Amino acid sequence: MIRIPYLNKIKRKNITKVFFLLLSLIFIVHTSIFWETNKNCDYDKNIIHYTQSIQIPDKIEFAGEKVPVKNFDVYESLDRELSINVYWQSQTLLFIKRTNRFFPIIEPILKKYNIPDDFKYLAVAESGLINAVSPSGAKGYWQFLGPTAEEYGLEINDEVDERYNLEKSTEAACKFLNKSYKTYNNWTLSAASFNFGRSNLNKQIKRQKAYNYYDLILGDETSRYVFRIIAIKMILSNPHKYGFNINKKDLYPKIPVYKVAIDSSVTDFAQFAQYFSINYKILKIFNPWLRENYLTNENKKTYFITIPKKGFRTIRN
């Protein structure tokens, strides 16, 4: 440690000089450590910043199925998606933070339907774990189009859109994936079908006479789709390895909630929220599937409203 005696007597301009001297020393030490660590690499010492190529391991699996990374086309496709997601730091940083809140909700539902745990990364690839809306009209965490959502039991009307309900849309995704697996007996193709649709995928399988995702040409989006899921899995399952150093306190916490059953109409959800000591904004954050501030509910269907527990809003001391 460098000691500076009688600091309180040094004039302001001298303090500035000392400050910049310390910064210079820190820079010199940091630079010498960098070059010592990387002395075997072919670096140009005139360049002060490098972006490194991401190393891809020889053995990678998705949903228990091997990824043939030794094939040049597979390697390069994965390299593309891994590089994009590692160096799009702001987006991937948010992915990591959100998983702490949403994966504990998604994981048990996948397990209930016997869907491999790796499919939680499909939800990240689809929406970034937000209730997104695509240009084609796909909505929610799992990005369902309307007809497909209704086919798998989600309610969609002017007042309710269960594509925005994480639990229900995850169950619908599981039903879709299980049906795909019965068709293909392969989880990788099942993942591709979630993006491309089974009918489109079946046409290409028949046309190309190939029965493996890695041997098919499926258009730019679907050809990249599974590789993006795999890249996200690689990063989120070991973020530190890819340069993401996040303190536990910076992860978005899972907020404790309870459910309230209603089987009648609600004329004003703002007033309804006040009854539970929250406001309308908070009610909508936890129940984005409610599309209006009222619910007609002519059929007396039972809905479950999510209410955060007392003290939920303050997460920082």
Summary of the structure (lengths in Angstrom):
residues: 317
radius of gyration: 25.6
end to end distance: 32.7
largest distance: 84.0
contacts: 843
relative contact order: 0.10
helix: 54%
strand: 9%
